[in-house]
């Protein structure tokens, strides 16, 4: 008699579903986004604490009578009225607008011309790029002090060079008629290095075929610059012009270090007047009111400028 051995019931194995590619992509995308936002969080915190919060706080203080260590008192538009009636207010705005205009006339064309020259060089390009960019690497205060010695009417290098050439000397930054132009030269020399490199990068992105076609049509150098270079770099030129106007409207280091706002208030700028209200007059409400005025003017100008340039591009 044989025994029948009972077999255990077979275990049914359920097939494991492979993860869907779409789900993996969504998880990877979410992980990448979280990682990116994590890296951005530090920058956002720095901007919030050191840029956005002070700007918002300045707008609030502009409507208050504020002295550090005491409770602020709400005064409405009294700060704006007092600043508006200050005799230095008109001088500061006139000097700032004149400085901006001179900086556009002197300091806007020179970087573009230097970029054109560097773009045509065949040898030692890297060396000349370093030479052009070198002033940007010098701290602004150090640069201003060097130019202050250079402009010294007695033993300054500028007047010594003029004497060597048997030319009449100048008061440079010590003369009411020449001080502002002298500061424009300093600002142009100190800040044009970055602008030159940006222009140079834009010029190198222009297709060479356009220049070859222009040469075949008989265009000379000036015609190639006018009809090929300028249209191809138009966007960069317009954006740098806007940035330069905004930067020159906030000039402070040169008048603060070289002239101290003089002589005869000929170099008092809006930002320098803000400094005087805050740290010389201890009037933080007036300083913030003047800051809000400058912010409103630059914001309105930027909006109109961008609107006009966008309309011009659409029309073209």
C-alpha positions in Angstrom: 0.0 0.0 0.0 1.6 3.2 -1.2 1.3 6.5 0.6 0.3 9.5 -1.3 2.4 12.5 -0.5 0.4 15.7 -0.5 2.1 18.6 -2.2 1.9 22.0 -0.7 -0.3 24.4 -2.5 1.6 26.4 -5.1 2.3 30.0 -4.2 1.1 32.4 -6.7 3.7 35.1 -7.3 2.2 38.4 -8.4 4.3 40.2 -10.9 5.8 43.4 -9.7 4.8 46.4 -11.7 7.7 48.4 -13.1 7.7 52.1 -12.2 6.2 54.2 -14.9 8.8 56.4 -16.7 6.4 59.4 -16.3 6.4 59.0 -12.5 10.2 58.8 -12.4 10.5 61.9 -14.5 8.1 63.8 -12.2 10.0 62.8 -9.1 13.4 63.7 -10.6 12.0 67.1 -11.7 10.6 67.7 -8.2 14.0 66.8 -6.7 15.8 69.0 -9.1 13.5 71.9 -8.3 13.8 71.5 -4.6 17.6 71.4 -4.9 17.6 74.5 -7.1 15.3 76.4 -4.7 17.6 75.3 -1.8 20.6 76.8 -3.5 18.6 80.0 -4.2 17.3 80.3 -0.6 20.6 81.7 0.7 20.6 84.4 -2.0 17.0 85.2 -1.4 17.5 85.6 2.3 20.5 87.9 1.7 18.5 90.0 -0.7 15.5 90.2 1.7 17.7 91.2 4.7 20.1 93.6 3.0 18.3 94.9 0.0 14.5 94.6 0.1 13.9 95.2 3.8 16.1 98.4 3.8 14.3 99.7 0.7 10.9 99.1 2.3 12.1 100.6 5.6 13.4 103.7 3.8 10.0 104.3 2.3 8.4 104.1 5.7 10.9 106.4 7.4 10.4 108.9 4.6 7.1 109.7 6.2 8.4 109.8 9.8 10.5 111.9 12.1 13.1 109.3 12.9 16.2 109.4 15.1 18.1 106.2 16.1 17.3 105.3 19.7 13.9 107.1 19.8 10.4 106.2 18.8 9.5 107.3 15.2 6.8 110.0 14.8 4.6 110.0 11.8 4.8 113.4 10.0 3.3 112.7 6.6 4.9 114.6 3.7 6.7 117.1 5.9 10.1 115.5 5.1 9.5 115.9 1.4 8.5 119.5 1.8 11.5 120.3 3.8 13.9 118.6 1.4 12.2 120.3 -1.6 12.8 123.8 0.0 16.5 123.1 0.8 18.7 125.4 -1.3 21.1 122.5 -1.9 18.2 120.4 -3.4 18.3 122.2 -6.8 22.1 122.2 -6.9 22.2 118.5 -6.2 19.7 117.6 -9.0 21.3 120.0 -11.5 24.8 118.5 -10.8 23.5 115.0 -11.0 21.8 115.5 -14.3 24.8 117.3 -15.7 27.1 114.6 -14.6 24.8 112.0 -16.2 24.7 113.9 -19.5 28.5 114.4 -19.5 29.0 110.7 -18.7 26.9 109.7 -21.7 28.8 112.1 -24.0 32.3 111.1 -22.7 31.9 107.7 -21.1 29.4 106.0 -23.4 31.3 106.2 -26.7 34.8 105.5 -25.4 34.1 101.9 -24.3 32.4 101.1 -27.6 35.4 102.5 -29.6 37.8 100.5 -27.4 35.8 97.3 -27.9 36.0 97.9 -31.7 39.8 98.3 -31.5 40.2 95.2 -29.4 38.0 93.2 -31.7 40.3 94.0 -34.6 43.5 93.1 -32.9 45.2 89.9 -34.0 47.9 89.7 -31.3 48.0 90.3 -27.5 44.2 90.4 -27.2 44.3 88.8 -23.7 46.9 91.3 -22.5 44.9 94.4 -23.6 41.7 93.0 -22.1 43.5 92.8 -18.8 44.9 96.3 -19.2 41.4 97.7 -20.0 39.7 95.8 -17.1 42.5 96.6 -14.6 40.8 99.9 -13.2 37.7 97.9 -12.3 39.7 95.7 -10.0 41.0 98.7 -8.0 38.8 99.6 -5.0 36.7 102.7 -5.9 38.1 104.7 -2.9 41.7 103.9 -3.8 41.0 104.9 -7.4 39.5 108.2 -6.3 42.4 108.9 -4.0 44.9 108.3 -6.8 43.0 110.7 -9.1 42.8 113.2 -6.2 46.6 113.3 -6.1 46.7 113.3 -10.0 44.5 116.4 -10.0 46.4 118.3 -7.3 46.9 121.8 -8.7 50.4 122.1 -7.2 52.4 118.9 -7.6 49.8 116.8 -9.4 50.8 114.7 -12.3 48.3 116.3 -14.6 49.6 119.8 -14.2 53.2 118.6 -14.3 52.6 117.0 -17.7 51.0 120.2 -18.9 54.0 122.2 -17.7 56.4 119.8 -19.5 54.4 120.4 -22.7 54.5 124.1 -22.1 50.7 124.2 -21.9 48.5 126.2 -19.4 47.7 124.3 -16.2 44.2 123.8 -14.8 42.6 123.7 -11.4 40.9 120.4 -12.3 38.8 119.2 -9.3 39.5 122.4 -7.4 37.8 124.7 -9.9 34.1 125.2 -9.9 34.0 125.2 -13.7 36.1 122.0 -14.2 35.4 119.9 -11.1 32.4 118.1 -12.5 34.1 117.3 -15.8 37.1 116.0 -13.8 34.9 113.6 -11.8 33.3 112.4 -15.1 36.8 111.4 -16.3 37.5 109.6 -13.1 34.2 107.6 -13.2 34.7 106.8 -16.9 38.2 105.5 -16.3 37.2 103.5 -13.3 34.1 101.8 -14.7 34.6 101.3 -18.4 36.4 98.0 -18.2 33.4 95.9 -17.7 31.5 97.7 -20.4 34.3 97.2 -22.9 34.3 93.5 -22.3 30.5 93.3 -22.7 30.7 95.2 -26.0 33.6 92.9 -27.1 31.5 89.8 -26.4 28.6 91.3 -28.4 31.0 92.2 -31.3 32.4 88.7 -31.4 28.9 87.3 -31.7 28.2 89.2 -35.0 28.4 86.8 -37.9 31.5 87.4 -40.1 29.4 86.8 -43.3 27.7 90.2 -42.7 31.0 92.0 -42.8 32.1 90.1 -45.9 28.9 91.0 -47.7 29.3 94.6 -46.7 32.8 94.7 -48.0 31.7 93.1 -51.3 29.1 95.9 -51.6 31.9 98.4 -51.2 31.2 99.6 -47.6 34.1 101.3 -45.8 34.9 100.9 -42.1 32.4 103.6 -40.9 29.7 102.2 -43.1 30.2 98.7 -41.8 30.1 99.9 -38.2 26.9 101.9 -38.9 25.0 99.3 -41.0 26.3 96.0 -39.5 27.9 96.5 -36.1 25.4 98.9 -34.5 22.2 97.1 -35.6 23.6 93.7 -34.5 24.6 95.0 -31.1 21.6 97.3 -30.7 20.1 95.4 -27.7 23.3 95.4 -25.8 23.9 99.1 -26.5 20.4 100.1 -25.3 20.6 98.0 -22.1 24.1 99.3 -21.2 22.8 102.9 -21.8 20.0 102.3 -19.3 22.4 100.8 -16.8 24.9 103.6 -17.2 22.2 106.3 -16.7 21.0 104.5 -13.5 24.6 104.2 -12.2 25.6 107.7 -13.0 22.5 109.2 -11.3 23.8 107.5 -8.1 27.3 108.8 -8.2 28.8 109.3 -4.8 32.3 108.0 -4.3 34.1 110.5 -6.6 32.5 113.7 -5.1 32.8 112.3 -1.6 36.5 111.4 -1.8 37.9 113.9 -4.3 36.0 117.2 -3.8 33.7 116.8 -0.8 30.9 118.3 -2.7 32.8 121.5 -3.5 34.0 123.9 -4.6 30.9 126.1 -4.2 28.6 123.0 -4.2 29.5 122.4 -7.8 29.8 118.6 -7.2 27.1 118.0 -4.7 25.1 115.2 -6.1 21.8 113.7 -4.9 23.4 110.7 -3.3 26.0 112.9 -1.6 23.1 115.1 -0.3 21.4 112.0 1.1 24.6 111.2 2.9 24.8 114.7 4.4 21.1 114.5 5.6 21.7 111.1 7.2 25.2 111.4 8.7 25.9 115.1 9.0 22.4 116.5 9.8 21.2 113.4 11.6 18.0 113.8 9.6 17.1 110.2 8.5 13.6 111.2 7.5 14.9 113.8 5.0 17.5 111.4 3.7 14.9 108.7 3.1 12.5 111.2 1.5 15.3 112.2 -1.0 16.0 108.5 -1.6 12.4 107.9 -2.4 12.4 110.8 -4.9 15.5 109.4 -6.6 13.9 105.9 -6.7 10.7 107.2 -8.2 12.5 109.2 -10.9 14.7 106.2 -11.9 11.8 103.8 -11.8 9.7 106.1 -14.1 12.6 106.7 -16.4 13.4 103.0 -16.7 9.7 102.1 -17.4 9.5 104.8 -20.1 12.8 103.9 -21.6 12.0 100.2 -21.8 8.6 101.0 -23.3 10.1 103.2 -26.0 12.8 100.7 -26.9 10.3 97.8 -27.0 8.0 99.9 -29.3 11.0 100.7 -31.5 11.9 97.1 -31.9 8.3 96.1 -32.7 8.1 98.8 -35.3 11.4 97.7 -36.8 
